[in-house]
Amino acid sequence: MSKGGSKAKAAKKKTPASDRRQVQMKLVLSDTCAVCKTPCSRGQQYLARMRQPGALGKGVPCVLTRTYG
């Protein structure tokens, strides 16, 4: 008895992970989030943290600046 459907599995190919497009986003600081026309929840949370005295931050990835590279 042979197993059926082996040709259908061989015809379907997946792209390797190295060939997929990766999303890249720029890091923005709290001053950029403060004047943003389309505020997101991540940016608003970051802006609230940076308003605390003594807060240190290195930025947050902005979804509006995403590029596929």
C-alpha positions as CSV (number, residue, x, y, z in Angstrom):
1,M,0.0,0.0,0.0
2,S,1.3,3.4,-0.9
3,K,0.4,6.6,0.7
4,G,-1.6,9.0,-1.4
5,G,-1.1,12.7,-1.6
6,S,2.7,12.8,-1.6
7,K,2.7,14.8,-4.8
8,A,0.5,17.5,-3.3
9,K,2.8,18.0,-0.4
10,A,5.9,18.3,-2.6
11,A,4.3,21.0,-4.8
12,K,3.7,23.3,-1.9
13,K,6.8,25.2,-1.0
14,K,7.4,27.6,1.9
15,T,9.6,30.6,1.7
16,P,12.6,30.3,4.0
17,A,12.7,32.7,7.0
18,S,15.7,34.5,5.6
19,D,13.7,35.5,2.5
20,R,10.7,37.1,4.3
21,R,10.5,40.8,4.7
22,Q,11.2,42.2,8.1
23,V,9.4,45.2,9.6
24,Q,11.7,48.0,10.8
25,M,10.4,50.9,12.9
26,K,12.2,54.1,13.9
27,L,12.6,55.0,17.6
28,V,10.9,58.2,18.5
29,L,11.2,60.2,21.7
30,S,8.5,61.7,23.9
31,D,8.5,65.1,22.2
32,T,7.6,63.4,18.9
33,C,4.7,61.4,20.6
34,A,3.4,64.6,22.2
35,V,2.8,66.3,18.8
36,C,1.7,63.2,16.9
37,K,-1.5,63.6,14.9
38,T,-2.5,59.9,15.3
39,P,-1.5,58.9,18.9
40,C,-1.2,55.2,19.7
41,S,-1.5,53.5,23.0
42,R,2.2,52.6,23.1
43,G,3.2,56.2,22.5
44,Q,0.7,57.5,25.1
45,Q,2.0,55.1,27.8
46,Y,5.6,56.2,27.0
47,L,4.6,59.8,27.1
48,A,3.0,59.4,30.5
49,R,6.1,57.6,31.9
50,M,8.4,60.4,30.6
51,R,6.3,63.0,32.4
52,Q,7.4,61.6,35.8
53,P,10.3,63.4,37.5
54,G,13.6,61.6,36.9
55,A,12.4,59.4,34.1
56,L,14.9,58.1,31.6
57,G,13.9,56.8,28.2
58,K,15.5,55.7,25.0
59,G,12.4,56.0,22.8
60,V,9.7,53.8,21.6
61,P,9.1,52.1,18.2
62,C,6.6,54.1,16.2
63,V,4.2,52.2,14.0
64,L,3.8,55.1,11.7
65,T,7.4,54.9,10.6
66,R,7.5,51.2,9.8
67,T,9.3,50.1,6.6
68,Y,9.8,46.7,5.1
69,G,13.4,45.9,4.4
